[in-house]
Amino acid sequence: MEAATRRRQHPGAAGGLGAQPGASFLQARHSSVEADEAARTAPFHLDLWFYFTLQNWVLDFGRPIAMLIERSPRTLPRSVIYISIITFIMGASIHLVGDSVNHRLLFSGYQHHLSVRENPIIRNLKPETLIDSFELLYYYDEYLGHSMWYVPFFLILFMYFSGCFTASKAKSSMPGPALLLMVPSGLYYWYLVTEGQIFILFIFTFFAMLALVLHQKRKHLFLDSNGLFLFHSFTLTLLLVALWVAWLWNDPVLRKKYPGVIYVPEPWAFYTLHISSRH
């Protein structure tokens, strides 16, 4: 009986010894796959950022967002993509409708640096309920439309940015074309932040990107060329916004138009106040 007991225990022990090399092999293979994925670095997408910047300026701001989704280093959840695109299109549509009316009003003498009720072409409308209608249109354009437009836009930008890391510090650099594109890209985001009045959303996204960079640095992961381009574009934007605000800090008319704690005047308000009024 003792011999049989020893025979029953022996195969189990042998099996346990045999399982360890297999488990070690799987762990080593899994580690090598993770190392390969971390070492794989996407090249700088010159065509993506060139066409993205060009189309944003020429066509409309933020319109070619599908290019980012297609080139994202990290696979984005389908539900997030669908909800973001639907919300983005709805917000852009609301904004375009509001802008079409707003440009007509500008040709008729609407002064962008004044509130809706203070505008000469609006305040004398009869009946006065028409003024409420124009204020509602302003709300849909400047608040609801912009929020539905820019929140998914910056969300997709951040999700794209979260996949732009590499384990090789030598590959954490920008090529020459990226440096040239950074200026128009930074100007584009500056206009987006100032004219869209989305400084809070922008600064929240920027600090989230900065926190992610510091977190990944602890794991010895560094931004690749695409991530550096996006991060430095945002940094340039922040600098341009700071210079813009400092330049117009003591403007009494714009201060009255933007009375809140966060003072970021719109370029169109500056244009109607200081440029078009001279002609």
WOLIN-V521485 format. One record per backbone hydrogen bond with DSSP energy under -1.0 kcal/mol. CO is the residue of the C=O (numbers start at 1). NH is the residue of the N-H. E is the energy in kcal/mol with one decimal. If there is no record, write none. Layout:
co-><CO,CO>
nh-><NH,NH>
e-><E,E>
//
This chain:
co-><1,2,3,4,5,6,7,9,10,11,12,13,14,15,19,20,21,22,23,24,25,26,27,28,29,30,31,32,33,34,35,36,38,44,45,46,47,48,49,50,51,52,53,54,55,55,60,63,64,65,66,67,77,78,79,80,81,82,83,84,85,86,87,88,89,90,91,92,93,94,95,96,97,98,99,100,101,102,103,105,106,111,119,119,122,127,128,129,130,131,132,133,134,135,136,137,138,139,139,140,143,144,145,146,147,150,151,152,153,154,155,156,157,158,160,161,163,164,166,169,171,175,176,177,178,181,182,183,184,185,186,187,188,189,190,191,192,193,198,199,200,201,202,203,204,205,206,207,208,209,210,211,212,213,216,217,222,224,225,226,227,228,229,230,231,232,233,234,235,236,237,238,239,240,241,242,243,244,248,251,252,253,254,266,267,268,269,270,271,271,275,276>
nh-><5,6,7,8,9,10,11,13,14,15,16,17,18,19,23,24,25,26,27,28,29,30,31,32,33,34,35,36,37,38,39,40,167,46,49,50,51,52,53,54,55,56,57,58,59,60,63,65,67,69,70,71,81,82,83,84,85,86,87,88,89,90,91,92,93,94,95,96,97,98,99,100,101,102,103,104,105,106,107,110,109,114,122,123,125,130,131,133,134,135,136,137,138,139,140,141,142,143,144,145,147,148,149,150,151,154,155,156,157,158,159,160,161,162,163,164,165,224,222,172,173,179,180,181,182,185,186,187,188,189,190,191,192,193,194,195,196,198,202,203,204,205,206,207,208,209,210,211,212,213,214,215,216,217,221,220,166,228,229,230,231,232,233,234,235,236,237,238,239,240,241,242,243,244,245,246,247,248,251,255,256,257,258,270,271,272,273,274,275,276,278,279>
e-><-2.7,-2.3,-2.2,-2.4,-2.0,-1.9,-1.2,-2.2,-2.9,-3.2,-2.4,-2.3,-2.4,-1.7,-2.5,-2.6,-2.2,-2.3,-2.6,-2.4,-2.5,-2.8,-2.4,-2.2,-2.1,-2.2,-2.3,-2.3,-2.4,-2.2,-2.2,-1.6,-1.8,-1.8,-2.3,-2.3,-2.3,-2.3,-2.2,-2.7,-2.9,-1.8,-1.9,-2.9,-1.8,-1.5,-1.2,-1.6,-1.0,-1.5,-2.2,-1.9,-2.2,-2.9,-2.4,-2.5,-2.7,-2.5,-2.5,-2.7,-2.6,-2.3,-2.6,-2.6,-2.3,-2.3,-2.4,-2.5,-2.2,-2.3,-2.9,-2.2,-1.6,-2.4,-2.8,-1.2,-2.1,-1.9,-1.8,-2.7,-1.3,-1.6,-1.4,-2.7,-1.8,-1.9,-1.2,-1.4,-1.9,-2.2,-2.1,-2.2,-2.2,-2.1,-2.5,-2.1,-2.9,-2.0,-1.9,-2.9,-2.1,-2.4,-1.4,-3.1,-1.8,-2.7,-1.9,-2.4,-1.9,-2.3,-2.2,-2.4,-2.4,-2.0,-1.4,-1.8,-1.0,-1.6,-3.5,-1.3,-1.6,-1.2,-1.5,-2.1,-1.2,-2.0,-2.6,-2.3,-1.9,-2.0,-2.0,-2.4,-2.1,-2.5,-2.6,-2.2,-1.1,-1.5,-2.5,-3.1,-2.1,-2.1,-2.7,-2.3,-1.9,-2.3,-2.4,-2.6,-2.0,-2.2,-2.2,-2.2,-2.7,-1.8,-2.3,-1.6,-3.5,-2.6,-2.0,-2.1,-2.6,-2.8,-1.8,-1.9,-2.1,-2.5,-2.1,-2.4,-1.9,-2.5,-2.6,-2.1,-2.2,-2.4,-2.5,-2.3,-2.2,-1.6,-1.4,-2.0,-1.4,-1.6,-2.3,-1.9,-2.3,-2.5,-1.6,-2.8,-1.9,-2.7,-1.2,-1.1>
//
